[in-house]
Amino acid sequence: MYSPKYWSPYATTPTLGVMTSEPTPDWVPRTGLQLRLAGVHFDAIRLRGVRGEAVLHHLVTLTDGDPGPVVREVAGGRWTYFLLAPGESRDFDWPPGATCFGPVARDQYVGVPAASGNTYPLSWRCGPPRVGAFVDAELLHGVVTAQLTPDPEDNRPHGS
C-alpha cells in the first residue's frame, strides 16, 4: 500500500485524476518525457504559475473534474499547458499572459510526460489523457479571458 510518505520528493500535489485502463494517445511516451511538435497531435495554451493553477481549478469545477489533458511543470516557471485538439487554438484571440502553441510558421514544442513513472519535472495534472480527449477550447478561452483580461471598471476614478 502506498502512502504519502513514499511519494517522490518532487511531488508537490497529488494528481486530480486516477489511473485508468483506457488507452493513451500514441503521442504520449511510454516512459520519461518527450518533446512533441505543437499543431500536429495537439495545440497547447500555456499559463504561468498561479494563473495556470487558477484557470485549471475553474476548469475542473466546470467539467465535473474532467477538463481534459493538462501538463504541469513543477520546476522553473511552473507552467501549465492545456492541450487542445490540433488547430483549435487559432479560432480564438488569446489574451496577453496566455501563450499559444499551435500551427505557426516556426516549430514549437511541448514536453509530454509518460502516463506514469518518473516524469520530473512534468506531470499530468488531471491524470493521463485518453485517446481523442482534449481540453474544450471555447471553455478554456472563456476562463482564461475572464482571468487575464483587466476589468475596465477597475480603472474608474474613485467616487464614480
N, C-alpha and C positions, 0 to 999 in steps of 0.2 A: 504494500500500500504506500502510495506517495503522499507526502505531506509537505507543506511549505518549507520546512527546514531542509528538504532535499532539493529544492529548486536551484537553478543556476544562480550564481551571484549577480548575473547580468539581468535577470528577470526583475522588472520593477512592478509590473502588474500582471495578473493572470489574463489570459485571453478571454474575450467575452463569449466566444463560441466553444463548441466541443468538437472533438474529433468524430468524423463520421466515416462510414464505409463508402460514401459516394465517390465516384472517380473525380480526380482533379484534372484541370485542363493540361494539355501536353506542354504548355509553356511554363508550367511550374516544375522546377528541377526536382530530381529525386532526393538529392542531398545538398546541404550547404545553401549557397545562393548563387544566382547568375544575373547578369545584365541582360535585359530584353529591350529590343528596339520598340519604342513607343509608336503607336499608329499602325502597328501590324497585328498584334494579338489583342491589344487594348490601348486606350488613351488613358492618361492619368492627370489628375489635378493635385498639385502639391501645396500643402499649407504648413507653416512653421509652428512648432511648439504648442502652446496652449490654445492657439487659434484652431489648429487641426484637431486637437482633442475636444474642443467645444463643439465644432461642427460635427465630429463623429458622435458625440453624446446626443446631439439633437437628431441626427440620422437614425441612431439606434432606437431612440424613443419613437420616431415617426414610422419606423419599419418593423415594429414589434421585435426588435433585437436582431434583425437580419438585413443590414444595409448593403450587403454585397462585399466584394473583396477590397480590403483596406490594409495597406502595408504601413508599418510604423518603424521608424528608425529611432533606436533608444540611445544613440550617441550623437555627438556633434550638434547639428541643427535641430534634432528631434523632429524631423519631417514626418508628415502623414501624407500618404499617397492614396487617393481614392481612384480605383480602376474602373473606367467606363468602357462600354463597347467601342470597338475601333471606329474612328470617325465622328463619334458623338460630341467630342469636345468643341469642335468648330461650329456647332449650332448655337453657341452661347457666347456672350461678351463677358468674360470673367473679370471681376474687379481686381484692382491692384492688391497684391498680397497673395493672390492665387495664381500659381504658375501652371500653365497648360503644357502638357507633354502629349503631342499628337502628331498627325501627319503635317510636317513642315518641310521647308527647303533644306534644313540641316538635320542630321541624325540626332536624336535624343534617346537616352537610355534610362531605364528604371530598374533598380535592383529588385529581384523577385526571390523570396526565400522558399525553401522546400516546405512541404506540408507539415513536417515535423523534424525533430532533431536540432542540432546546434546550428542556428542560422544568424548568430550575433553578427552585426548589430541590427538586423532586420527581423521582423516577425509579423505574422498575420494577426491583425488586431481583433478580428471577429471570427477567427477560425479560417482554415484554408478554403480557397474558392472552390466552387462546384462548376462543372462544365456548363457554359452558357450563362452563368450568373455574373452580373455586373452591377455596379452602383447605378441607381437611377439618375441620369444626367440632369433632368429637369428638377428633380427634388434637390439634388446636391447644389445646383445653381441657385435655387431659391434660398437655401440655408446659408450658403457662402455669401451671397449678396446681402442678406439680412445681417450677417455677422460683420462683414468688412466694409460695407458702404456707410459712410457717416450720415447721420440724420441731419438735414438742413435746419431743422427746428432747434438743434443743439447750438447753432451759431447765432441765434437771435440775441439782440441786446437785452440785458436784464430789465425786467419790468414790462416787457411786451406781452 
